[in-house]
Amino acid sequence: MSVFLIKNATIINEGRTFKGSVLVENAFIKSIYAEGDFIPEIANCETINAEGKILIPGVIDDQVHFREPGLTHKGNIYSESRAAVAGGVTSFMEMPNTMPLTITIDALEDKYKLGAEKSFANYSFYMGATNNNLAELHKVDPRKVCGLKVFMGSSTGNMLVDNKETLSNIFNEIPMLIATHCEDEATIQANKAHYKAMYGDDLPIQFHPLIRNDEACYRSSSFAVELATKYNARLHVLHISSEKEMSLFDNKKPLIEKNITSEVCVHHLWFSDIDYAKYGNRIKWNPAIKSERDKQALIEALNNGKIDVVATDHAPHLMREKEGSCLKAASGGPLIQHSLIAMLQMAKDAVFTYEKVVDKMCHAPAELYRVEQRGYIREGYYADLVLIDNNTSWTVTNESLLYFCKWSPFEGTKFDHSILKTWVNGQLVYNNGVINDDVRGMRLTFNI
């Protein structure tokens, strides 16, 4: 039996910051002690001195692309989950635009086998929708699968679902969370034609947010909200990127009661269009990073509860795939190793509170997806925990990257927090730069 005590940590959990200790027995949190509480003598218990360090629940990232199977020249479950635990991410939900596409039950279960074999973190995989696989979608068990992914805008993988009858049937018939990529294809194509006619095919990256603009996002997101409202479906709109979309969401209900929810990604909170001049295609994502005004609106919406969770849309490409004009360079980039420390940096800079960061990255994904026994430091919950040093500054170097693609838009960025230790199901998987290769995560399950 494995028993250890994380002692005298600064615990951030459920809107509180307090000094305390956490006792872990095997995979679970056994007891939580506030400062001054009597802690009984426990046989064969390892004590970890966490004085002056921050302890939080493990981050749950609800949107990643780990590129396996079929695109493993960019990344794979083994490499990207290593980067995840090094960044304090203990659970992830991975997207279906791999090769083959995850659009059948057989392909989905093949991915779960890969997760069990290779993943250092806990895992779930989305089932993907197409214009003609409704029968397969009905086979999915919502207690064992995080959700259904619908690309209502084109992106990597050519999984665009643009048949309105199909979309209506999905929202009407599928009794599980529907996660959407929302960008209106007609608007994008019209914008692309407009700028190509004016400036030619070799458009620089600054045109990317003009082509994939706020109107493209709003038209698609509003249509998804319309469908979800009509059919009383559970809709989760991924990677919200514009101020205009904020009118579609509200903060009038607790998260657990919301049928329509939204997510923002770290890069849309950190960067704005002024950064294209410095970073170029390294910060090319779909949806596009937009204006400073959009960025500030997203920050405000996250703080006031209109936006529900923070994720990464971690999507590695090789640097050679990121070259060329904005019409040719691949969209997406690696983020999962640095998402938590970037958000903690913004908390130190008073953009968010530390409690807000933990809520939106740990608690809220667990609540929104109804993940069983994760996302909180609670007795009886799985011991997915992260110990953080908030007193040491460091700079991201290429040598420190664990991504298979070996680059990051954060290279050269100075951070004031670092991940010291990460536990997954009570197992120490990351310890001061060393990853335990023997640890494997578990398949997430859901209270549906």
Buried (B, 14 or more C-beta within 10 A) or exposed (E): EBBBBBBBBBBBBBEEEEBBBBBBBEBBBBBBBEEEEEEEEBEEBEEBEBEEBBBBBBBBBBBBBBBBBEBBEBBBBBBBBBBBBBBBBBBBBBBBBBEEBBBBBEBBBBBBEBBBEBBBBBBBBBBBBBEEBBEBBEEBEBEBBBBBBBBBBBBBBEBBBBEEEBBEBBBEEBEBBBBBBBBBBEBBEEBBEEBBEEEEEEBEBEBBBBBBBBBBBBBBBBBBBEBBEEBEBBBBBBBBBBBBBBEBBEBEEEBEEBEBBBBBBBBBBBBBBEBBEEBBBBBBBBBBBBBEEBBBBBBEBBBEBBBBBBBBBBBBBBEEBBEEBBBEBBBBBBBBBBBBBBBBBBBBEEBBBBBBBBBBBBBBBBBBBBBBBBBBBBEEBBBBBBBBBBEEEBEBEEEBBBBBBBBBBBBEBEBBBBBBBBBBBBBBBBBEEEBBEEBBBBBBBBEB
